[in-house]
Each structure stands twice: as C-alpha cells, then as structure tokens.
Amino acid sequence: MASKRKIVSISCAIAGLFLGAALVTAGIYLNSASFRDRLINSVNPTISGRILIENHHLSLLSGRLVLGGVRLEDAGGHAIVELATVRINIALPALLRRTLHVEQLVLADVSLRLAQTSDGQLNLTHAVAPVRPRSETSDPPDRPQTATWNLRVDDLRLLRTRIRYHLLEKKMTIDAAQLTVTGQGDLGQRTARLKAAVGHLHLRSPRLVQAADDVILEAAYDPLARRPISIALRLADNTVDMDADLDLDNRFPRITASAALNLDLAKVLDWVPAAVDLTGRAQGRITATGNVFDPVLTVSLTGDNLCGYGLKGMQVALEGGMARRQVDIRRLVVTNPVGRVALSGALDMQAVFPESFQQAQADIHSAAYRADVRLQAIAPEKLPWLKWPLPGLYHGGIVLSGTGFSPSHMTAKAHVDLAADGVRAAPEGQALNMDLAADVDLAEQRLTLSGGRLDVGDNGLTLAG
C-alpha cells in the first residue's frame, strides 16, 4: 500500500509540474505581442473599422485581464473610442455553472467621439458593422440547442470619461465631461442598477448655447418591484423621479408610469430655444397608463412665487389629463397681483389621430377645442407693458369653441360677458361701470352685441346690436 501511495504521489507531482509548466507556457504566449496581434488581425478584417490595443496582461490563475491603449477607429483612421485602461476580473469557478461572473469591470480615461454619418446613422455603428453582413434571405443552419449562459456584473465603473456627440442634420454638439458611471446587474435575476454623474454638460446649436454642472442620472430595474423601472434625474436643485412598468408582450407596448417633478423654472427654461420670461418653482406629478401610442395621462402641477412678464408673486394650479386623444383641462388657475384667471377646456384630436398618435390622418386644424376663461377682479393697468388706458376692475368670462388655429382655418365662435367697475378715462374723471354681452363669429368676422349697459354717475346707456 505504501508503494502505491508513493506512486500516486509521484504521479500527481509530475502531473502538477506538467500542468504548471503548461500554464506558464500558455501565460507567456497569451501575454505576448504576437498573440495580441494575431487576435486583433482576426477581428479587424470582419468589421468596417479598426481596433488597436497597445498592451495587455492576462492572469489565468486570478482571472484578471488588463488592456492598455485601446482604440477604435473608423475606416478613415479617425478615433471614435479611446480607453487608456480596461481592467476586468472574472470569477473563474462560475464558468463551470455557465455563468460569466464579472467581479469588477473598470474602464478609465475614456473618450468617445460620436457623430451622425451622412445616412443618419451613428459612426460607432458603422465602425463595428460587419464587412460582409449575413444575407437576410438565407436560412441559418440548424444548430443543436445549447444551454444558455448567464451574465453577472458586480461592479461596473466608467471613470474620467468624456463624450462628444455631433448631430450633423441639427448642427448640434453635445459635450459631457468628467463623466463617471457605476453600476451592477444580473442577467439571470433580470436586475440592474446604474448611476451616471456628469461634471459638466455643454450643448451648442444655432439656436441655443447652454451649459450645466453636476448632472446625475440614476436608473434601476427590479422585476419584483411594483413598478420595475425607476429613473431619477438631478440637475442642480431640479429633480425628476419616475417609476414605470413597461409591458412589451402585447401587440402595442403598454406602460404604467408616474413622475414627480420639482423644478426651478429659470434653470429649466434656459434650455428651451424660445425665450420664456418665467422664474420660480414648479412641482407636481404626471402619470401615464395604457398603450404607449395612446396613453391615458393625468397631470397635477403647481407653481409658487412665479415671476415673469412684469408680474411677481404668481400662484398657478393645473389639474388635467388626456384619454383617447382628448385633452381635458379641468382647472387652470392663475392668481397674481393683477387678479385671478381661471380656465377650463378641452382639445379633441381624434379627427387628426383617429386610432392613436402613431399616424395622423388630418392636419392639426381639424382638432376641435373648447375653452372657458373666467376673469375675477382683473386690474390690467398693473401690467406696465400693456399700457391699458382704462384702469378699473374687470370681471366676466369668454367661452370659445370651434376648430382651426390660424385665421384662414378658424371656424370658432365665442361668447363674451364682460363687466367693469370704477373705470376712469382720466384720474379726475367720473367712474364708469360697464356690463356687456356679445357673440363673436371668427370665421365670418362678425360681432353681435346682445346686450350691454354703461353707467356714469346718474346717467345710464343701454346697448344692443
């Protein structure tokens, strides 16, 4: 028995020596420049671009791979992607369970130069596109069914990254500098979490030049949550928090989503090309359910201490929604030093989009609308830019309904009720009280005064016609 154990021990030692020698030899070859060049030369002929790697190091025992000086070029030799360092740690025992378990993946000092090509596609897509794409008409060969692999990433890090994206058609360039991305995910559990922080974001276009610092985007997917998708956006003191559930198994994708907003309007509206003179904070919630091409929306927004257009201290409250392409404004109230304005109404777009928002069957002038505007104690002379010649307090309302949004297409009609108290044409003049009712046909450009009365002191005048 002792001799047998001795033989086994010697055999194991010899096998271990051979295995160690094989690993050392394989390690030397796999870390050689000739192996790296051979691997790159086998990939580059199959893609439209070219991959370059300056150096690499692979440890078979620890499962660590480090790449240095990684570069992806387009067909013209222009760099699209540059990475100073790529480091990946793989848990080798997990391979026996058909799992690619990446314990850590670090990409450091990354530069991406993205641009639209002349055909509207991304230059990165062109660079990695196969030189000879497989024919779509040929049937793929039958292959035996194999067990699927799982991918798990415990620690993803994208450090010191800069991305430049140039849109040729819009002549727009987006620069994101000092970008850091962290994340993790498990394909088998269908979970993922990602956080991106941009130190400086800059946008340039013919109509807009804008910059922002410290932009943070967080996204997560958890199939066990009530709403699996969650997204949070932070820009200075602006926040948008959204959670959603997207169902792609139906003929039309369906969504259930809710977004909470807390915005500094001055900083947000800076990113809008059109000039909007409005500052203050807006808060609220927007929900969406149903078909993504025909959603049911509910909107609840408030604005506090808004300033703009010569007014300060405005309060705004909005309650509304949309269903079957019909917008319903249940309540829009604006309170300010000039007075109080309340609006309710509807916009029916079913004539434009009969089935969904996927395809329009008519122009927007076919949409029908209705609006009811109520004025309460309005003092228009408090608006300096209006230069209102008749100061006083105005009350009343306008009910407007019809179709068309330009004079050549408009078929709307309106009913106006207007009352005014204490109107003075001159500071020393007598006060005028007024009560008028009129109907307006905008298509025929006709005004019908259905009733009215003017009172100045003891004198009165009744109007109609």
NUNU-141727 format. One record per residue (C-alpha): residue in one letter; x, y, z. Coordinates in steps of 0.1 Angstrom, whole numbers, padded with zeros to 4 digits, always signed. Layout:
REM residues N
AXYZ;...
***
This chain:
REM residues 465
M+0000+0000+0000;A+0029+0024+0008;S+0044+0018-0026;K+0010+0025-0043;R+0006+0057-0023;K+0042+0067-0033;I+0034+0060-0070;V+0002+0081-0068;S+0021+0110-0051;I+0048+0109-0076;S+0023+0108-0105;C+0004+0138-0090;A+0036+0157-0086;I+0046+0150-0122;A+0011+0160-0134;G+0013+0191-0113;L+0046+0200-0128;F+0033+0194-0163;L+0002+0215-0155;G+0022+0243-0140;A+0046+0243-0170;A+0016+0243-0194;L+0000+0272-0175;V+0033+0292-0175;T+0038+0285-0212;A+0002+0294-0220;G+0005+0325-0199;I+0037+0336-0217;Y+0021+0331-0251;L-0012+0347-0242;N+0006+0378-0229;S+0028+0381-0259;A+0025+0408-0285;S+0023+0381-0313;F-0009+0366-0297;R-0024+0401-0293;D-0016+0410-0329;R-0030+0377-0341;L-0062+0382-0322;I-0066+0418-0335;N-0058+0408-0370;S-0085+0381-0369;V-0111+0407-0358;N-0103+0438-0379;P-0110+0422-0413;T-0145+0414-0402;I-0155+0449-0393;S-0156+0482-0411;G-0134+0500-0386;R-0102+0490-0369;I-0093+0480-0333;L-0059+0489-0318;I-0045+0476-0284;E-0011+0488-0272;N-0006+0463-0244;H-0023+0437-0224;H-0018+0414-0194;L-0038+0382-0187;S-0036+0362-0155;L-0051+0327-0159;L-0049+0320-0121;S-0067+0351-0109;G-0089+0357-0140;R-0077+0392-0145;L-0073+0409-0178;V-0059+0444-0183;L-0058+0462-0216;G-0039+0494-0222;G-0042+0519-0251;V-0075+0506-0266;R-0086+0525-0297;L-0114+0520-0322;E-0111+0539-0355;D-0134+0543-0384;A-0125+0534-0420;G-0107+0568-0424;G-0085+0563-0394;H-0103+0587-0371;A-0106+0577-0335;I-0141+0570-0322;V-0134+0553-0289;E-0102+0556-0268;L-0096+0539-0235;A-0064+0543-0215;T-0072+0513-0193;V-0096+0484-0193;R-0095+0461-0163;I-0117+0431-0159;N-0118+0405-0131;I-0137+0372-0138;A-0146+0346-0112;L-0133+0315-0130;P-0153+0289-0109;A-0185+0304-0121;L-0177+0293-0156;L-0184+0258-0146;R-0220+0269-0139;R-0222+0285-0173;T-0221+0320-0157;L-0198+0348-0168;H-0193+0364-0134;V-0175+0397-0137;E-0165+0407-0103;Q-0152+0441-0115;L-0151+0459-0148;V-0132+0492-0149;L-0129+0515-0179;A-0107+0545-0171;D-0098+0577-0191;V-0124+0571-0218;S-0130+0594-0248;L-0160+0589-0272;R-0164+0609-0303;L-0198+0601-0316;A-0214+0616-0348;Q-0241+0611-0373;T-0229+0599-0407;S-0244+0612-0440;D-0271+0584-0439;G-0282+0595-0404;Q-0266+0565-0386;L-0240+0566-0358;N-0203+0564-0367;L-0198+0539-0340;T-0224+0516-0355;H-0206+0519-0389;A-0172+0511-0374;V-0183+0478-0358;A-0206+0468-0386;P-0196+0435-0403;V-0179+0439-0437;R-0199+0411-0452;P-0233+0410-0434;R-0251+0377-0435;S-0278+0376-0461;E-0312+0381-0446;T-0328+0358-0472;S-0306+0328-0464;D-0319+0305-0437;P-0295+0299-0408;P-0281+0264-0404;D-0298+0241-0379;R-0278+0240-0347;P-0283+0218-0317;Q-0299+0236-0288;T-0273+0246-0261;A-0278+0257-0225;T-0279+0295-0221;W-0252+0314-0203;N-0258+0339-0175;L-0240+0373-0172;R-0234+0389-0138;V-0216+0421-0132;D-0209+0430-0095;D-0190+0463-0100;L-0190+0484-0132;R-0170+0516-0133;L-0166+0541-0160;L-0140+0567-0148;R-0128+0601-0162;T-0149+0599-0193;R-0156+0625-0220;I-0183+0621-0247;R-0188+0643-0277;Y-0219+0638-0298;H-0223+0658-0330;L-0257+0657-0349;L-0250+0668-0384;E-0286+0675-0395;K-0294+0697-0365;K-0259+0712-0364;M-0259+0704-0327;T-0230+0693-0305;I-0233+0678-0270;D-0203+0676-0247;A-0203+0656-0215;A-0171+0659-0195;Q-0160+0644-0162;L-0185+0616-0166;T-0185+0588-0140;V-0207+0557-0143;T-0212+0530-0117;G-0235+0500-0119;Q-0242+0463-0114;G-0265+0438-0129;D-0275+0401-0131;L-0290+0388-0164;G-0303+0357-0147;Q-0321+0376-0120;R-0330+0403-0145;T-0319+0431-0122;A-0297+0461-0130;R-0287+0494-0114;L-0268+0523-0130;K-0257+0557-0118;A-0242+0583-0141;A-0227+0616-0129;V-0217+0644-0154;G-0194+0671-0140;H-0200+0694-0169;L-0226+0693-0198;H-0224+0716-0227;L-0248+0720-0257;R-0242+0741-0288;S-0266+0746-0317;P-0275+0776-0340;R-0305+0784-0317;L-0291+0775-0283;V-0259+0775-0263;Q-0263+0761-0228;A-0242+0745-0200;A-0249+0727-0168;D-0228+0713-0140;D-0233+0682-0117;V-0260+0663-0136;I-0269+0630-0120;L-0290+0602-0136;E-0299+0570-0117;A-0318+0541-0132;A-0327+0507-0119;Y-0347+0476-0129;D-0361+0451-0104;P-0388+0427-0118;L-0401+0421-0082;A-0409+0458-0076;R-0445+0471-0081;R-0431+0492-0110;P-0399+0475-0121;I-0383+0506-0138;S-0372+0536-0117;I-0354+0567-0130;A-0342+0597-0111;L-0327+0629-0127;R-0309+0656-0107;L-0298+0689-0122;A-0287+0714-0096;D-0318+0718-0074;N-0341+0703-0101;T-0354+0667-0096;V-0374+0643-0117;D-0383+0610-0101;M-0401+0584-0122;D-0411+0548-0118;A-0427+0527-0145;D-0437+0493-0158;L-0434+0486-0195;D-0452+0456-0210;L-0438+0446-0244;D-0458+0413-0247;N-0489+0429-0262;R-0494+0440-0298;F-0489+0475-0287;P-0465+0482-0258;R-0483+0492-0226;I-0469+0515-0199;T-0478+0523-0163;A-0456+0553-0152;S-0456+0581-0126;A-0432+0610-0125;A-0428+0635-0097;L-0413+0670-0107;N-0397+0697-0086;L-0382+0723-0110;D-0365+0756-0109;L-0382+0771-0140;A-0354+0797-0146;K-0328+0770-0150;V-0350+0746-0169;L-0363+0772-0194;D-0328+0782-0202;W-0326+0750-0222;V-0357+0760-0243;P-0348+0777-0275;A-0378+0800-0274;A-0375+0829-0250;V-0398+0824-0219;D-0397+0850-0192;L-0407+0830-0162;T-0389+0822-0129;G-0400+0804-0097;R-0406+0767-0087;A-0430+0742-0102;Q-0440+0710-0085;G-0463+0682-0094;R-0469+0647-0107;I-0477+0632-0141;T-0490+0597-0146;A-0494+0576-0178;T-0511+0543-0183;G-0522+0521-0213;N-0509+0520-0248;V-0477+0540-0252;F-0491+0553-0286;D-0524+0563-0270;P-0518+0567-0232;V-0542+0579-0205;L-0525+0609-0188;T-0532+0627-0156;V-0514+0660-0147;S-0513+0679-0114;L-0489+0708-0112;T-0485+0739-0090;G-0463+0769-0094;D-0452+0790-0064;N-0439+0826-0063;L-0436+0827-0101;C-0423+0859-0117;G-0424+0870-0153;Y-0440+0892-0179;G-0439+0921-0155;L-0457+0902-0127;K-0444+0889-0094;G-0457+0865-0068;M-0479+0845-0091;Q-0495+0812-0080;V-0505+0786-0106;A-0525+0754-0102;L-0532+0730-0130;E-0554+0698-0130;G-0559+0679-0162;G-0555+0648-0183;M-0559+0631-0216;A-0577+0599-0228;R-0583+0587-0263;R-0565+0617-0278;Q-0588+0641-0259;V-0571+0666-0236;D-0592+0678-0206;I-0581+0708-0187;R-0603+0706-0156;R-0588+0735-0138;L-0561+0761-0145;V-0560+0789-0120;V-0535+0818-0121;T-0535+0842-0092;N-0514+0873-0092;P-0514+0910-0082;V-0533+0918-0114;G-0562+0895-0104;R-0573+0859-0108;V-0578+0840-0141;A-0595+0805-0142;L-0596+0784-0173;S-0612+0751-0182;G-0615+0734-0215;A-0608+0705-0238;L-0589+0697-0270;D-0602+0668-0291;M-0576+0654-0315;Q-0595+0623-0327;A-0601+0638-0361;V-0563+0642-0365;F-0554+0609-0349;P-0584+0585-0354;E-0567+0555-0338;S-0535+0565-0320;F-0507+0590-0321;Q-0487+0567-0344;Q-0501+0583-0376;A-0520+0615-0384;Q-0549+0613-0408;A-0555+0651-0410;D-0538+0683-0401;I-0539+0699-0367;H-0566+0724-0378;S-0591+0696-0377;A-0588+0693-0340;A-0618+0707-0320;Y-0614+0728-0289;R-0634+0744-0262;A-0622+0769-0236;D-0640+0787-0208;V-0620+0816-0193;R-0632+0834-0162;L-0618+0868-0150;Q-0621+0879-0114;A-0611+0914-0102;I-0586+0919-0130;A-0567+0953-0129;P-0549+0954-0163;E-0533+0987-0156;K-0509+0969-0133;L-0492+0954-0163;P-0468+0982-0174;W-0461+0966-0208;L-0499+0965-0216;K-0503+1003-0213;W-0540+0999-0206;P-0558+1032-0210;L-0589+1025-0188;P-0579+1015-0153;G-0605+0997-0132;L-0616+0962-0120;Y-0628+0938-0147;H-0649+0907-0143;G-0665+0882-0167;G-0656+0854-0190;I-0651+0841-0225;V-0664+0808-0239;L-0647+0798-0271;S-0653+0767-0292;G-0645+0756-0327;T-0617+0743-0349;G-0586+0757-0366;F-0557+0777-0351;S-0550+0802-0378;P-0573+0829-0393;S-0575+0810-0426;H-0587+0778-0409;M-0605+0791-0379;T-0643+0783-0376;A-0646+0792-0339;K-0673+0811-0321;A-0671+0829-0288;H-0695+0843-0262;V-0682+0872-0241;D-0695+0885-0208;L-0676+0915-0195;A-0683+0937-0165;A-0661+0966-0152;D-0663+0987-0121;G-0647+1020-0114;V-0633+1025-0149;R-0618+1060-0154;A-0606+1075-0186;A-0587+1102-0166;P-0578+1103-0129;E-0601+1133-0122;G-0630+1118-0144;Q-0661+1101-0131;A-0661+1064-0126;L-0677+1042-0153;N-0695+1009-0146;M-0700+0987-0176;D-0718+0954-0183;L-0715+0939-0219;A-0725+0906-0235;A-0715+0898-0271;D-0712+0869-0296;V-0683+0866-0320;D-0681+0846-0352;L-0644+0845-0360;A-0649+0828-0394;E-0673+0854-0406;Q-0656+0882-0386;R-0689+0893-0371;L-0696+0908-0336;T-0731+0908-0323;L-0737+0929-0292;S-0765+0910-0274;G-0768+0934-0245;G-0750+0960-0225;R-0752+0989-0201;L-0730+1018-0193;D-0735+1038-0161;V-0717+1071-0153;G-0729+1087-0122;D-0767+1091-0126;N-0766+1086-0163;G-0771+1052-0180;L-0769+1039-0215;T-0783+1006-0228;L-0767+0990-0258;A-0777+0962-0283;G-0770+0955-0319;
***
